[in-house]
Amino acid sequence: MGTRSTTNILDENGNRLLCIYQQFDGYIEGGVGEKLIRLLEDRVVVNGYTMEDKERRNFNGMSCLAAEVVAHFKDGIGGAYIQALDEDYVGSYDYTISCIGDGKDSKPQRLKIKMQSYGDVVYDGLVDDFDLKLVVGLE
């Protein structure tokens, strides 16, 4: 039996844009959580992009980020599924990705992630401030 997870991606206005259900490896350490951090760290969301943004692999809006998350986790049949937005799915681990700001100005927006383990919030903050040792209780 797999360790199920959901990843919700919110748009610039805080509305749910995408929900991904993953059947396996949903845990934080070495699983979906850590993979999300590695994918998102040191990147920002912009509104219109330059060559510098392209080189830095930034995201042109949250829908661009959502497409990249799907591409990152989907590699064949099964495993990762897109879920209907009008239903609530809960996994053993649940992740919510959002950005600071509404994207209407030209300032890059930093990324936030909320991580829940069996319903308890274990991290809710900036992606770039995430420290795995603090979240999983390692020394």
N, C-alpha and C positions, 0 to 999 in steps of 0.2 A: 504494500500500500504506500502511496506517495505522500509527501508533505505538501499539501495544497496551499496555494496562495492566490491572492488577487492583487492586481496593480491597477489603481485608478489614476488617470491623468486628468487634471482639471485644466480648463481653458483659462485665458487671461482674466476672465470675470469670475472665476471660481466655480464654474459649472462643469459637471462631469462630461468630459469629451470622449473618453475611452475607458473601457474596463477589460482587462486581460485576466483570464483564469488560467493558472498553470497547475498541472496535476502533480508535478514532481519538484523536489529541491526548493521548496518555498522558504526555507529557513533563512535567517540573516547571514550567519557566518558560513561562507563557502557556497551559499545558495543565491536565490533571486535577489535578496537584499544587498549583498555585497556586489553582485553583478550590476545592479542598478546604480549603486554608488560609483563604481568604476566607469560606467558608461557616461554618467552625468557630471562627474567632478571636473572642475576647472573649465566648465562651459557655461554659457549664458544664453538667454533668449533675447533675440533682437527683433526689430520690426523693420524689415528690409535689410539686406546684408551686403557687405563689401567683400572684396577679395581677402582682406584680413580675417573677417568672420569665417569665410570658407576655409581658410588655412587653419584657423583655431578650432574648426569643427563645431561652431556655435549653431544654435537652432533658430530658424526663421519663424518664430511663433511656436505656440504649444502644439499645434497640429503637426508641425514639422518634427518636433520632439516625439510626439506619439507615434508617428510613422517609423521613426528610427528605433524606438523601443520594440515595436512589433518585429521589425527586421532583425533586431539583435537576438530576440528569443525564439523566433519561429524558424525551424530548419527541417521541416518535413511533416509527415502525418502525425497527428496527436500532439500531446504535450502542452501546447499553448492554444488558447481559444479566445476569440473576441466574444464578449457577453453583451446582452441587451442592456441599454442604459436605464430602462425603466424597472429593472429588477435589482435587488440587493444581493450580492454574492459575498459570502464570508469564507475565508480560508483559515488555516491554522495561523498563517501570517498574512497580513494585509498591508499594502503600501499605497500611499497617496503622494503623487508628485504634483507640485504647483510652482508658481513663480511669484515673485514679489512685484506688484505693479500690474497695470492693466494693458501695457503694451502700446498705449496711445502716444507716448512721447518717444524720443529717439534714444533714451537711455537703456543700456543693456539691463535685463532683469535677471536677478540671481534666482537659483533654483532651491526649492525646499522639498523635504521628504518627511513624511510621517510614517513610522513603522509601528505596526501592532503585532504582538505575539499573543495568540489566544485571547484577543480582546483587550489586552493591556497595552497602552502606549509605552513603547520602550525608547523611542526617539522621535522628536518633532522639532526640526530645525533645518538650517541651511545644509545642503549637500556638502559644501566645502568645509563645514565644521564637524562633520561626522567623524567619530573615533570609535572604531569597532571594539577596542579594548574596554571602553566605558560602557558600551551598550550590552555586550555579552558578559561583562563582569570579569574580564581577564586582568591579570596584573602586568 
